[in-house]
Amino acid sequence: MQEELATFLTDHGTKTILLILIAMSLLAYHLGRRRASSFVQGTPFKLHSLPQFHGWYVLLWCALPAFMILVAWNLLEDTFIMQHVIAGLPPALQGQDDSALSLLVNDIRNQVEGGFAFNQSATIEAAAREYIRLERISRAIQLVLLLSIAAATAAWGLSRQRRDSRMRNAVEKVMMASLLLCSSVAILTTVGIVLSVLFESLRFFQAVPFFDFLFGLEWSPQTAIRVDQVGSTGKFGAIPLFAGTLLIAFIAMVVAVPIGLFSAIYLSEYATQRVRAVVKPFLEILAGIPTVVYGFFAALTVAPFIRESGGYLGLDVASESALAAGLVMGVMIIPFISSLSDDVINAVPQSLRDGSLALGSTRSETICKVVFPAALPGIVGGILLAVSRAIGETMIVAMAAGLAANLTANPLEAVTTVTVQIVTLLTGDQEFDSPKTLAAFALGLMLFVVTLILNIIALQVVRKYREQYE
């Protein structure tokens, strides 16, 4: 029976503890609310805070400390157990270098999980059994400790209840702190991404000069993997990549902005409700099509059509061209501009339209001189979102525009983009600390900087027009 209980705690310990904590928290909420009602004999208006706030107060005291300890325990448990297991290995195994020791740890983990282990010696099996034994002990201690803490903190919360206790204020402070923590996740994630990309980019710039990367006109990142291997030293000029990115994004915007904006104006200002109810869902279906489908459509339909049409006109069109990728990408982006612009235009107060029409303006004049300036900040935001989508698109470019880093402004030639090259650089058996692989982080950093500059410029334009309108 003890063996079965230990096995159950090892396999389902965290889930079991979570279920028990949830049940205890619900019980604590019920007890807290019931005790608050008993203070005033069922007349809640005599309490400073409603009974449900008393219940939430006790629930938070029951759940939060135990949950925080549970998270910390699960994060640190494996590390401490593995360190203890390694400390019990023979000195010859403990004295290995980091790579060999890492392989040894992986073999122990695989043995514990029942997977394949390269080293299946008696020492590894003994270490795996020791790991399982310590894990069972850890889970048992975890169960007893967390349940004891949850019960003790719930009792503490019940003892704090008074008729005049400001439980609502305490609960709202906890909720405010939780909301602040959740809102900080996005900021911390962004900071972590920027710092990780920055550090790896600095390693790249130690091998490749910054100005050679930023202003170089040739991109050929093939390098030798080993020192004794014959291979190219690589050329890391990023200008062809950014030129290809801007060229394809420009073609996509030329297609998406007029069609998306005009369709939004029609749906919001001219179309009847019946037409709008039919057209808008069909238009937004384009946003749900996977990009790989757009890529197949561009590679199998649009690119051959452009090549054959160019042949009839005597033009030399590559089998993979920026024009094919840009056209299909523009079609994909239409719903982003159309849907966002439509929502922004509909948000303009009807009183502005009525006032303009009352002064004798036509509907077209009202749209151009009143509605459009009022909705301009939101429209620019939608266009910026579309530009970001165009710059970050990978699949369509890889399938329709190719991988050739050509420095050209001719949309009929094959080009590549920054995102496609990032994927290409991080694919394969290249060493992670080689210039070829680190170049992906440098490209990501430069793309981040360029996008940031474009956003700042767009915000300045929006602010100028908004002040003029007001």
N, C-alpha and C positions, 0 to 999 in steps of 0.2 A: 504493500500500500504506500509506504514512504517512497519507494522507488518510482511508482506511477505518479505520485504527486510531484516529485522532483522533476520528472520528465515533462509533466504538464506545465510546470512553472517555467522550464527552460524553453519550451516551444511556444507557449501562449502567455508568458508572464506579463508582458506589457499590456496586452489587450485585456487580460483579466483584471489587472490593477486599474486600468482606465475605467472599465465597466463598474468596478466596485467604487471608485472615487466618484463617478457620475451618480451612482445610486446614493452614496453618502451625502453628496452635495444637494440632491433633491430632498433628501430627508432633512438636512440642515435648513433648507429654505422653508419647508413645512413647519418645522419646530420653531424657527425664528418668527415666522408670521403668526403662528398660533400663540406664541408667548406674548407677542406685542398686543394681540387682540385681548388677551386675558388681563392686561393692565387696565383696560378701560371698559371691560365687560361688553365688548362688541360694538363700541361707539368710536370709530376711527377718528372722528373729527377732534377728539380730545388729545390725540397724539400729535407730536410735532411732525413726524413723518408717517406716511401711510404704512400699514402692516407689511405690504409687499416690499417696501424698502428695508424693513427690518429683516425680512426673509432673505433678500439679496445680500444684505450685509453679512449675515451668518454664512450664507453660501460662499461668498468670496473668501471669507476667512477659512472655510473648510477646504476649498478647492485650490486657491492660488499657491499657498506654500507647498502643498504636496505635489502639485503639478510642476512647479519650478524645480523641485528636488528630483522628480522623475525625469525631467528633460536632462538635467545636468548629470544624473546617474547614468542614463543610457548613452550620453556622449562620451563619458570617461570610463565606463565599465570595461569595454574591450581593451583599451590601452593599458589599464592597470593589470588586468588578467594576463594579457600577453607578456607584459614586462615580468610578471611573477613566473610565468611558464619559462621564459627565456633564461631567467636567473637560475632555474633548476636544471638547465641543460649542462652537458659536460663542458669544461673550459675550452676544449678545442673548437667546439661549435660556437661558443660565445665570442671567441676571438676573431671571427671571420670579418671580412670587410662588409661595408653597408649593402652592397648588391647581393652578396652571397647570403647575408643575414635576412635580407628582404625575401629572397627565394625560399629560405627556410620557414619564415613566417607564413608565406603563402601555402606551403605544403602542409603546415599545421592547420591552417584555416580550412583547406580543402579536405583534410582528413576529418576535421570536426563536422563539416557540412556533408560529408559522405560523397564528395566529389573525387576527381582524379588528382592524385599527388605524385609528382615525379619521384620523390624520395619517400619510400614506404618502409623505412627501416623500423626496427623496434623502438629506437629512441623517439622517432616522430610519432609513432602510435602511443607511446607512453606520454609524450607531451600533449597529444590531443585528448587523451583520457583525463589528464590533469586539468586541461582547459575546461572540459565539460564539467568536471567536479567543482571547480571554482565558480563556474558560471551558475551552477545550480545553487551553490551556497549564496552567491551574490543575489540571485533572484529571490531566495527565501528571506534574506535579510531585507531586501528592498520592499517586499510585500509587508512584512511586519512593521518596518520603520515608517513607511508611507501611511499605512492605515492608522498607526498610532499618532502620527503627526496630524493627519486629517481629523481624527477624533478629538485630539487635544485642542487644535485651533478652532474647531467648531464649538467646543465647550467654552473656549475663551470668548468667542463671538457672542454666544448666548449670555455669558456673564456680563457683557458690556451693555446689554439692553436695558434701557430706562424709559420711562414715560416721556421724558423731554429730550431723549437722545436724538441728535441730528443725523440720523441714519441716511437720509436722502443726500445730504451734503457729502458724506463719506463715500457713498456709492457713486455719486456723480464725479467725484475726484478720481476714483479708480477707473471709471469709464473714460474720463478725459485723458488720463494717462495711457490707457489702452489705445485710444484713437491717435494720440500723439505718437505712440510707438509704431503703430501701423503706418502712419503717414511718413515716418522717418525711414521706413524700409526702402522706399523708392529712392530717397536721397542717398542713403548709405550704399544701396546697390549701384547707383550711378557713380558714386565716388570710388567704390571698389573696382568697377569696370575700368574707369579712367586710370586709376593708379596701376592696375595690373597691365594694361596696355602700355602705359607710359614707361614702366620699368623695363618691360621687354623691348620696347622701342629704343631705349637708351643703350641696351646691350647691342642692338643692331647697328646703331650709329657709331659704336666703338669699332665696328669692323668696316662699315661703309660710311664715308663722309656724308654729312647731312646735306650739303649743297649738291653733291653728286646725285644723291637720291631725289632731292626736290626739283632740280633743274636738268637732270639727265634726260636725254632724248632716246635712249635705247633701253629696252627691258628684256633681259634674258637671264633669269635667276638660276640657271643650271650651274651647280657647283659640285666639286668632288666631295664624296661622302667621307673618304678616309684620306689621310695624309699621303699614303703611297699610291693613291689612285690617280689615274690620268683623267682630268676633267676640266671643264671650263671654270674660270674664276668668277663668272657671273657679272652681269651688268644690271644695275638696279636703278635705272632712270624711270621715275614715276610719271613723267609728263604724258607718255602715250596712254597710260591707264586712265588718268584723269580726263584726257581729251576724249577717249572713247566713252567714258561715263557721261560726260556733259553732252556729247553728241547724241547718244541714245536717249538721255533724259529730255533733251531739247525737242527731239522728234516726237517723243511721247507726249510732252506738254502741248506741242502744236496740235496734236490730235485731240487730246483729252480736254483741254481748257475750253476751247470754243464749244465743242459738242456738249460737254458736261454743264457749262454755265448756261448756254442757250436752252438746253432741255430743262434745267432747273427753273429758269424764268418762265418758260412755257407752262410747266406743270403748276407753278405757284400763282401765276397771274392770268393766264389765258385759258387753260384747260378746265373743262367741267369736272365735277366730282366723279362722274362715271368714267371719264377718260383717265383721270388721275389714278383712280383705283385699279385700273387695268395696266396702264403704262408703267407706273413707278415700280410695282413688284417685278415686272419683266426686266426693267432696267437694272434693278438691284440684284437680279440673278447673276449678272456678270461678276459681281463681287464674290460670289460663292464658288465660282469655278476654280479648281486648283491651278496653280501656275504651271505645273507640268503639262496640263492639257493645253494651255496657251502656248507652251513651248512646242508641243507636237504640231499644233495648228500653224505656228509660225514656220517651223522647219519643213513641214510636208505640204503646205498649201500656199502660204504667203510668199516665202522665199522663192520657190519655183516660179510662181506667177510673176514676181518682180524680175527674175532672171530672164524669163521668156519675153516679157514686155520690153525689157531693155534691149534684148537681142533684135526685136523687130525695129527698134529705133536706132540701132547701130551703137548701143552703149555696152561697155564692158562691165557686166555686173557679176560680182562674186557669188558663189553658191551660198555663202553665209554673209549677210550684209547688215550694217547698222540700221538701214531703212526697214528691213523686215522686222527686226527686234523692236525698233521704236514704234512702228505702227501697231503691232500686236500689244505692246505694253501700254500704248495710249488707250486702246480699247479696254484693256483690263482696268485702267485707272479711272475711266469715265464715271463709274458709280460713286467713287469717293468724292469727286468734285460735285457731281449732280446732287447726291443725297445731302451732303453738308450744306451746299449752297441753297438748296430748297428749304431746309430747316431754318437757315438764317434769314432768308427772304420772308418766310412765313412769320418769323418772329418780329418783323418790323411792324409797329403799331398801325392799325387800320386808320387811325385818325390822321396820320400823315398822308395817306393816300386820299382820304376824303377831302382834306384841306387843299391838296394840290388840284384835285378834280374840280373842287368848288371855285377855284381861281381861274378856271378855264383851260387847264392843261389837258392834253390828251393822255390816254393811258400809256402810250410809249414815252411821252415826255415825263410823266410821273415816275415811270420805272427808271429812266435814265438819270433824272435830276433829283429824285427824292429817295426812292426805294434802294437803288443801287448804292449811292453814297452812304446811306444808313447801314446797309448790310455789308459794306466793304471789308471791315475788319474780320468778320466771320468768313467771308468768301476767300480772303487772303489766307486765313488759317486753313481752310480746306485745300487750297492750292499748295500750301506748304506741306501739308500731309501727303498730298499726291506726289510732290517732288521727292519727299523722303522715301516714299514707296518706290518711285522710279529709280532713285539712286541705289536703294538696297536690293533691288530685284536681281536674282542670280540665274534662276532656271531658264527663263526666256532667253537671256543673253547667251548662256552657255549653249543652248540648242539652236539658236537662230543667228547669232552674231559671231560665234566662234571663239577661239582662244588666242588669236594672233594679236599681239600688241603692236598694231600699226599706228603710227602718228599721221593721221590724215583727217581732213574735214569732209571727205567725200563719203556720203551716206551709202554709196553703192559698194564700198569695200568692207572687208571683214575687220572688226575691231573687237576689243575686249574691255571689261570694266574692272573697277577695283574689287568689287565683291567676288566676281568670278575668279580673279587671281588669288584672293585670300583663300577661297576654297581649294584651289589647285595647289597652293603652297603648303597647305596643312594636310594634304592627302598623300599617302605613300610612306616609305620607310626612311625618309630623311631624318637626320638627327635633329632633336628639338632645339639645340643650341647653335645650329648652323645658320649662317646669314640667310640662306634660302627660306628657312622656316621663320626666322625672326622678322623677315621682311613683311610677313603677313600682319604682324603687330604694328609695324611702322605705317603700313597702308591704312590699317584701321584707325590709327591715331590721326593721320592726315585727313581721312574722311570725316572723322569727328570734328576736327578743327574747321574744315570747310563748311560742314553743315551748320556749325555754331555761328560762323560768320554770316551765312545766308539768313539764318533766323534773326540775328541782330539787325541786319539790313531791313528785313521784312517788318520787324517790329517798329523800326523808325519810320518806315513808309506808312504803316497803319496809324501810328500816332499822329503823323502830320495830317492825314486825311480826316482823322477823327476830330482833331482840334478845329480844322477848317469847317467841318459840318456843324459842330456845336457852336 
